[in-house]
Amino acid sequence: MTPEFITGFFVEAIQTAILLAMPMLLAGLIVGLLVSMFQAATQINEMTLVFIPKMLAVGLALLIFFPWMLQMMIDFTQNVFSNIPIYAR
């Protein structure tokens, strides 16, 4: 294994991890922003008000994007396992 191969493999793994986390992070970001705008407009300064909507949005995003995420994980794992003979050289 060459340093270039290892670097490329880790870059691919990190890209996959970022893509898997992105739907939940974006849902939490958007809901947090909307709740913060609502709090600013109504002058409600409750710090814990944002947690429940964020948790619901992240859970909903997980339910919606889970089939895509699972397929992405399966594809990555199959790619790794099918290329084990190449990696062993």
N, CA, C and O atoms as a GROMACS GRO file, in nm:
protein
  356
    1MET      N    1   0.084  -0.118   0.000
    1MET     CA    2   0.000   0.000   0.000
    1MET      C    3   0.088   0.124   0.000
    1MET      O    4   0.182   0.137   0.078
    2THR      N    5   0.055   0.212  -0.087
    2THR     CA    6   0.132   0.334  -0.099
    2THR      C    7   0.066   0.445  -0.017
    2THR      O    8  -0.053   0.436   0.015
    3PRO      N    9   0.142   0.546   0.017
    3PRO     CA   10   0.081   0.659   0.090
    3PRO      C   11  -0.032   0.726   0.012
    3PRO      O   12  -0.129   0.773   0.072
    4GLU      N   13  -0.020   0.730  -0.120
    4GLU     CA   14  -0.126   0.789  -0.202
    4GLU      C   15  -0.255   0.709  -0.192
    4GLU      O   16  -0.364   0.766  -0.186
    5PHE      N   17  -0.242   0.574  -0.190
    5PHE     CA   18  -0.360   0.490  -0.177
    5PHE      C   19  -0.428   0.511  -0.043
    5PHE      O   20  -0.550   0.526  -0.036
    6ILE      N   21  -0.349   0.513   0.063
    6ILE     CA   22  -0.405   0.531   0.197
    6ILE      C   23  -0.473   0.666   0.209
    6ILE      O   24  -0.582   0.677   0.266
    7THR      N   25  -0.410   0.770   0.156
    7THR     CA   26  -0.470   0.903   0.158
    7THR      C   27  -0.601   0.905   0.080
    7THR      O   28  -0.700   0.961   0.127
    8GLY      N   29  -0.601   0.844  -0.037
    8GLY     CA   30  -0.723   0.839  -0.119
    8GLY      C   31  -0.834   0.761  -0.050
    8GLY      O   32  -0.951   0.800  -0.057
    9PHE      N   33  -0.798   0.651   0.015
    9PHE     CA   34  -0.898   0.572   0.086
    9PHE      C   35  -0.960   0.650   0.201
    9PHE      O   36  -1.081   0.647   0.220
   10PHE      N   37  -0.876   0.719   0.278
   10PHE     CA   38  -0.929   0.798   0.389
   10PHE      C   39  -1.010   0.916   0.341
   10PHE      O   40  -1.108   0.953   0.405
   11VAL      N   41  -0.972   0.976   0.230
   11VAL     CA   42  -1.053   1.086   0.174
   11VAL      C   43  -1.190   1.035   0.134
   11VAL      O   44  -1.291   1.100   0.160
   12GLU      N   45  -1.194   0.919   0.070
   12GLU     CA   46  -1.323   0.860   0.031
   12GLU      C   47  -1.407   0.826   0.153
   12GLU      O   48  -1.528   0.848   0.153
   13ALA      N   49  -1.345   0.773   0.257
   13ALA     CA   50  -1.418   0.739   0.380
   13ALA      C   51  -1.472   0.866   0.447
   13ALA      O   52  -1.585   0.866   0.495
   14ILE      N   53  -1.394   0.971   0.451
   14ILE     CA   54  -1.440   1.095   0.513
   14ILE      C   55  -1.551   1.159   0.431
   14ILE      O   56  -1.647   1.211   0.488
   15GLN      N   57  -1.539   1.154   0.298
   15GLN     CA   58  -1.646   1.207   0.214
   15GLN      C   59  -1.776   1.131   0.235
   15GLN      O   60  -1.884   1.191   0.239
   16THR      N   61  -1.767   1.001   0.248
   16THR     CA   62  -1.886   0.920   0.274
   16THR      C   63  -1.947   0.956   0.408
   16THR      O   64  -2.068   0.969   0.419
   17ALA      N   65  -1.864   0.972   0.510
   17ALA     CA   66  -1.914   1.008   0.642
   17ALA      C   67  -1.982   1.145   0.641
   17ALA      O   68  -2.085   1.164   0.705
   18ILE      N   69  -1.924   1.239   0.570
   18ILE     CA   70  -1.984   1.373   0.562
   18ILE      C   71  -2.118   1.367   0.490
   18ILE      O   72  -2.214   1.430   0.533
   19LEU      N   73  -2.124   1.292   0.381
   19LEU     CA   74  -2.251   1.279   0.309
   19LEU      C   75  -2.357   1.210   0.392
   19LEU      O   76  -2.476   1.243   0.382
   20LEU      N   77  -2.317   1.115   0.476
   20LEU     CA   78  -2.413   1.047   0.561
   20LEU      C   79  -2.466   1.137   0.673
   20LEU      O   80  -2.581   1.124   0.713
   21ALA      N   81  -2.383   1.227   0.722
   21ALA     CA   82  -2.425   1.315   0.830
   21ALA      C   83  -2.498   1.440   0.782
   21ALA      O   84  -2.570   1.504   0.859
   22MET      N   85  -2.480   1.474   0.656
   22MET     CA   86  -2.532   1.601   0.605
   22MET      C   87  -2.683   1.619   0.618
   22MET      O   88  -2.724   1.727   0.659
   23PRO      N   89  -2.768   1.521   0.586
   23PRO     CA   90  -2.913   1.547   0.596
   23PRO      C   91  -2.958   1.584   0.737
   23PRO      O   92  -3.039   1.675   0.753
   24MET      N   93  -2.906   1.515   0.838
   24MET     CA   94  -2.947   1.546   0.975
   24MET      C   95  -2.891   1.681   1.020
   24MET      O   96  -2.960   1.758   1.088
   25LEU      N   97  -2.768   1.709   0.983
   25LEU     CA   98  -2.709   1.837   1.022
   25LEU      C   99  -2.781   1.954   0.957
   25LEU      O  100  -2.805   2.056   1.021
   26LEU      N  101  -2.815   1.941   0.830
   26LEU     CA  102  -2.887   2.048   0.761
   26LEU      C  103  -3.027   2.067   0.818
   26LEU      O  104  -3.073   2.180   0.833
   27ALA      N  105  -3.095   1.957   0.851
   27ALA     CA  106  -3.228   1.969   0.911
   27ALA      C  107  -3.220   2.040   1.046
   27ALA      O  108  -3.302   2.128   1.074
   28GLY      N  109  -3.123   2.005   1.128
   28GLY     CA  110  -3.106   2.072   1.256
   28GLY      C  111  -3.071   2.219   1.240
   28GLY      O  112  -3.119   2.303   1.315
   29LEU      N  113  -2.986   2.250   1.141
   29LEU     CA  114  -2.948   2.388   1.115
   29LEU      C  115  -3.067   2.471   1.071
   29LEU      O  116  -3.088   2.581   1.122
   30ILE      N  117  -3.145   2.421   0.977
   30ILE     CA  118  -3.260   2.496   0.926
   30ILE      C  119  -3.365   2.517   1.034
   30ILE      O  120  -3.416   2.628   1.050
   31VAL      N  121  -3.397   2.412   1.109
   31VAL     CA  122  -3.497   2.426   1.216
   31VAL      C  123  -3.445   2.518   1.325
   31VAL      O  124  -3.521   2.599   1.378
   32GLY      N  125  -3.319   2.508   1.360
   32GLY     CA  126  -3.262   2.598   1.461
   32GLY      C  127  -3.268   2.742   1.417
   32GLY      O  128  -3.296   2.831   1.498
   33LEU      N  129  -3.240   2.767   1.290
   33LEU     CA  130  -3.248   2.903   1.237
   33LEU      C  131  -3.391   2.955   1.239
   33LEU      O  132  -3.414   3.070   1.276
   34LEU      N  133  -3.486   2.872   1.199
   34LEU     CA  134  -3.626   2.915   1.201
   34LEU      C  135  -3.676   2.944   1.341
   34LEU      O  136  -3.746   3.043   1.364
   35VAL      N  137  -3.641   2.858   1.436
   35VAL     CA  138  -3.683   2.880   1.575
   35VAL      C  139  -3.616   3.004   1.631
   35VAL      O  140  -3.678   3.080   1.705
   36SER      N  141  -3.491   3.026   1.596
   36SER     CA  142  -3.421   3.147   1.643
   36SER      C  143  -3.485   3.273   1.586
   36SER      O  144  -3.496   3.374   1.655
   37MET      N  145  -3.526   3.267   1.459
   37MET     CA  146  -3.596   3.382   1.400
   37MET      C  147  -3.729   3.407   1.471
   37MET      O  148  -3.766   3.521   1.496
   38PHE      N  149  -3.800   3.298   1.503
   38PHE     CA  150  -3.926   3.311   1.576
   38PHE      C  151  -3.903   3.370   1.715
   38PHE      O  152  -3.979   3.456   1.760
   39GLN      N  153  -3.797   3.325   1.781
   39GLN     CA  154  -3.765   3.379   1.913
   39GLN      C  155  -3.728   3.527   1.905
   39GLN      O  156  -3.766   3.605   1.993
   40ALA      N  157  -3.656   3.565   1.804
   40ALA     CA  158  -3.618   3.705   1.789
   40ALA      C  159  -3.740   3.792   1.759
   40ALA      O  160  -3.751   3.904   1.808
   41ALA      N  161  -3.831   3.739   1.678
   41ALA     CA  162  -3.950   3.817   1.641
   41ALA      C  163  -4.045   3.833   1.760
   41ALA      O  164  -4.108   3.938   1.775
   42THR      N  165  -4.055   3.730   1.844
   42THR     CA  166  -4.148   3.736   1.956
   42THR      C  167  -4.079   3.776   2.086
   42THR      O  168  -4.145   3.789   2.190
   43GLN      N  169  -3.950   3.794   2.084
   43GLN     CA  170  -3.869   3.831   2.200
   43GLN      C  171  -3.881   3.729   2.313
   43GLN      O  172  -3.878   3.763   2.431
   44ILE      N  173  -3.894   3.603   2.274
   44ILE     CA  174  -3.891   3.493   2.371
   44ILE      C  175  -3.746   3.450   2.384
   44ILE      O  176  -3.685   3.407   2.285
   45ASN      N  177  -3.689   3.460   2.502
   45ASN     CA  178  -3.548   3.427   2.522
   45ASN      C  179  -3.532   3.298   2.602
   45ASN      O  180  -3.460   3.295   2.702
   46GLU      N  181  -3.599   3.194   2.559
   46GLU     CA  182  -3.589   3.065   2.627
   46GLU      C  183  -3.485   2.980   2.554
   46GLU      O  184  -3.502   2.948   2.436
   47MET      N  185  -3.380   2.943   2.623
   47MET     CA  186  -3.269   2.871   2.560
   47MET      C  187  -3.308   2.727   2.524
   47MET      O  188  -3.253   2.671   2.428
   48THR      N  189  -3.399   2.666   2.597
   48THR     CA  190  -3.432   2.526   2.573
   48THR      C  191  -3.543   2.508   2.470
   48THR      O  192  -3.577   2.394   2.437
   49LEU      N  193  -3.601   2.615   2.420
   49LEU     CA  194  -3.712   2.606   2.326
   49LEU      C  195  -3.672   2.540   2.194
   49LEU      O  196  -3.756   2.480   2.128
   50VAL      N  197  -3.548   2.550   2.155
   50VAL     CA  198  -3.504   2.502   2.024
   50VAL      C  199  -3.475   2.352   2.022
   50VAL      O  200  -3.469   2.292   1.914
   51PHE      N  201  -3.457   2.291   2.137
   51PHE     CA  202  -3.412   2.152   2.139
   51PHE      C  203  -3.515   2.054   2.086
   51PHE      O  204  -3.479   1.967   2.006
   52ILE      N  205  -3.639   2.064   2.126
   52ILE     CA  206  -3.741   1.966   2.082
   52ILE      C  207  -3.766   1.977   1.932
   52ILE      O  208  -3.768   1.874   1.865
   53PRO      N  209  -3.785   2.098   1.875
   53PRO     CA  210  -3.801   2.102   1.728
   53PRO      C  211  -3.678   2.049   1.653
   53PRO      O  212  -3.693   1.985   1.549
   54LYS      N  213  -3.558   2.075   1.705
   54LYS     CA  214  -3.438   2.022   1.640
   54LYS      C  215  -3.435   1.869   1.646
   54LYS      O  216  -3.403   1.804   1.547
   55MET      N  217  -3.468   1.813   1.761
   55MET     CA  218  -3.469   1.667   1.774
   55MET      C  219  -3.572   1.605   1.680
   55MET      O  220  -3.545   1.502   1.618
   56LEU      N  221  -3.688   1.666   1.670
   56LEU     CA  222  -3.790   1.614   1.579
   56LEU      C  223  -3.745   1.625   1.433
   56LEU      O  224  -3.767   1.533   1.354
   57ALA      N  225  -3.683   1.735   1.398
   57ALA     CA  226  -3.636   1.752   1.260
   57ALA      C  227  -3.526   1.653   1.226
   57ALA      O  228  -3.524   1.596   1.117
   58VAL      N  229  -3.434   1.631   1.318
   58VAL     CA  230  -3.326   1.535   1.293
   58VAL      C  231  -3.383   1.393   1.283
   58VAL      O  232  -3.340   1.316   1.197
   59GLY      N  233  -3.478   1.359   1.368
   59GLY     CA  234  -3.542   1.228   1.361
   59GLY      C  235  -3.619   1.209   1.231
   59GLY      O  236  -3.613   1.102   1.171
   60LEU      N  237  -3.689   1.312   1.188
   60LEU     CA  238  -3.763   1.306   1.062
   60LEU      C  239  -3.667   1.294   0.943
   60LEU      O  240  -3.693   1.216   0.850
   61ALA      N  241  -3.558   1.369   0.946
   61ALA     CA  242  -3.458   1.359   0.839
   61ALA      C  243  -3.398   1.219   0.835
   61ALA      O  244  -3.372   1.165   0.728
   62LEU      N  245  -3.375   1.161   0.952
   62LEU     CA  246  -3.320   1.025   0.956
   62LEU      C  247  -3.418   0.926   0.895
   62LEU      O  248  -3.378   0.837   0.820
   63LEU      N  249  -3.547   0.941   0.927
   63LEU     CA  250  -3.647   0.850   0.870
   63LEU      C  251  -3.657   0.867   0.718
   63LEU      O  252  -3.671   0.768   0.646
   64ILE      N  253  -3.651   0.990   0.671
   64ILE     CA  254  -3.666   1.014   0.528
   64ILE      C  255  -3.544   0.968   0.450
   64ILE      O  256  -3.557   0.904   0.346
   65PHE      N  257  -3.425   1.000   0.500
   65PHE     CA  258  -3.302   0.972   0.426
   65PHE      C  259  -3.238   0.839   0.461
   65PHE      O  260  -3.133   0.806   0.405
   66PHE      N  261  -3.298   0.759   0.551
   66PHE     CA  262  -3.235   0.634   0.592
   66PHE      C  263  -3.213   0.536   0.477
   66PHE      O  264  -3.106   0.476   0.470
   67PRO      N  265  -3.310   0.518   0.385
   67PRO     CA  266  -3.282   0.424   0.274
   67PRO      C  267  -3.162   0.467   0.189
   67PRO      O  268  -3.080   0.384   0.151
   68TRP      N  269  -3.152   0.597   0.160
   68TRP     CA  270  -3.038   0.647   0.083
   68TRP      C  271  -2.907   0.629   0.160
   68TRP      O  272  -2.805   0.591   0.102
   69MET      N  273  -2.911   0.657   0.291
   69MET     CA  274  -2.791   0.643   0.373
   69MET      C  275  -2.748   0.497   0.381
   69MET      O  276  -2.630   0.466   0.372
   70LEU      N  277  -2.845   0.408   0.398
   70LEU     CA  278  -2.814   0.266   0.406
   70LEU      C  279  -2.753   0.217   0.274
   70LEU      O  280  -2.657   0.140   0.275
   71GLN      N  281  -2.808   0.261   0.162
   71GLN     CA  282  -2.754   0.220   0.033
   71GLN      C  283  -2.612   0.273   0.015
   71GLN      O  284  -2.526   0.204  -0.040
   72MET      N  285  -2.587   0.395   0.060
   72MET     CA  286  -2.453   0.452   0.050
   72MET      C  287  -2.353   0.373   0.135
   72MET      O  288  -2.241   0.347   0.092
   73MET      N  289  -2.393   0.335   0.256
   73MET     CA  290  -2.306   0.254   0.342
   73MET      C  291  -2.280   0.117   0.282
   73MET      O  292  -2.168   0.066   0.287
   74ILE      N  293  -2.384   0.057   0.224
   74ILE     CA  294  -2.368  -0.076   0.162
   74ILE      C  295  -2.273  -0.067   0.043
   74ILE      O  296  -2.186  -0.152   0.027
   75ASP      N  297  -2.291   0.036  -0.040
   75ASP     CA  298  -2.201   0.052  -0.155
   75ASP      C  299  -2.056   0.071  -0.113
   75ASP      O  300  -1.967   0.011  -0.172
   76PHE      N  301  -2.032   0.153  -0.012
   76PHE     CA  302  -1.896   0.175   0.036
   76PHE      C  303  -1.836   0.045   0.091
   76PHE      O  304  -1.721   0.012   0.062
   77THR      N  305  -1.915  -0.028   0.169
   77THR     CA  306  -1.866  -0.152   0.228
   77THR      C  307  -1.839  -0.257   0.121
   77THR      O  308  -1.738  -0.327   0.127
   78GLN      N  309  -1.928  -0.268   0.024
   78GLN     CA  310  -1.905  -0.363  -0.085
   78GLN      C  311  -1.780  -0.327  -0.165
   78GLN      O  312  -1.705  -0.415  -0.207
   79ASN      N  313  -1.759  -0.198  -0.185
   79ASN     CA  314  -1.639  -0.153  -0.256
   79ASN      C  315  -1.513  -0.191  -0.179
   79ASN      O  316  -1.415  -0.238  -0.237
   80VAL      N  317  -1.516  -0.172  -0.048
   80VAL     CA  318  -1.400  -0.206   0.034
   80VAL      C  319  -1.375  -0.357   0.031
   80VAL      O  320  -1.262  -0.400   0.012
   81PHE      N  321  -1.481  -0.436   0.050
   81PHE     CA  322  -1.463  -0.581   0.054
   81PHE      C  323  -1.424  -0.639  -0.082
   81PHE      O  324  -1.344  -0.732  -0.089
   82SER      N  325  -1.477  -0.584  -0.189
   82SER     CA  326  -1.443  -0.638  -0.321
   82SER      C  327  -1.301  -0.601  -0.362
   82SER      O  328  -1.242  -0.669  -0.446
   83ASN      N  329  -1.245  -0.497  -0.304
   83ASN     CA  330  -1.110  -0.454  -0.339
   83ASN      C  331  -1.004  -0.499  -0.237
   83ASN      O  332  -0.890  -0.451  -0.241
   84ILE      N  333  -1.038  -0.590  -0.148
   84ILE     CA  334  -0.940  -0.638  -0.050
   84ILE      C  335  -0.817  -0.700  -0.117
   84ILE      O  336  -0.706  -0.675  -0.070
   85PRO      N  337  -0.832  -0.779  -0.224
   85PRO     CA  338  -0.709  -0.831  -0.288
   85PRO      C  339  -0.618  -0.720  -0.342
   85PRO      O  340  -0.496  -0.732  -0.338
   86ILE      N  341  -0.677  -0.613  -0.391
   86ILE     CA  342  -0.596  -0.501  -0.439
   86ILE      C  343  -0.529  -0.431  -0.320
   86ILE      O  344  -0.413  -0.389  -0.329
   87TYR      N  345  -0.603  -0.418  -0.209
   87TYR     CA  346  -0.547  -0.351  -0.091
   87TYR      C  347  -0.434  -0.430  -0.028
   87TYR      O  348  -0.344  -0.372   0.032
   88ALA      N  349  -0.436  -0.564  -0.042
   88ALA     CA  350  -0.335  -0.648   0.024
   88ALA      C  351  -0.200  -0.642  -0.047
   88ALA      O  352  -0.099  -0.682   0.011
   89ARG      N  353  -0.196  -0.594  -0.168
   89ARG     CA  354  -0.068  -0.588  -0.240
   89ARG      C  355   0.024  -0.484  -0.185
   89ARG      O  356   0.135  -0.468  -0.234
   0.00000   0.00000   0.00000
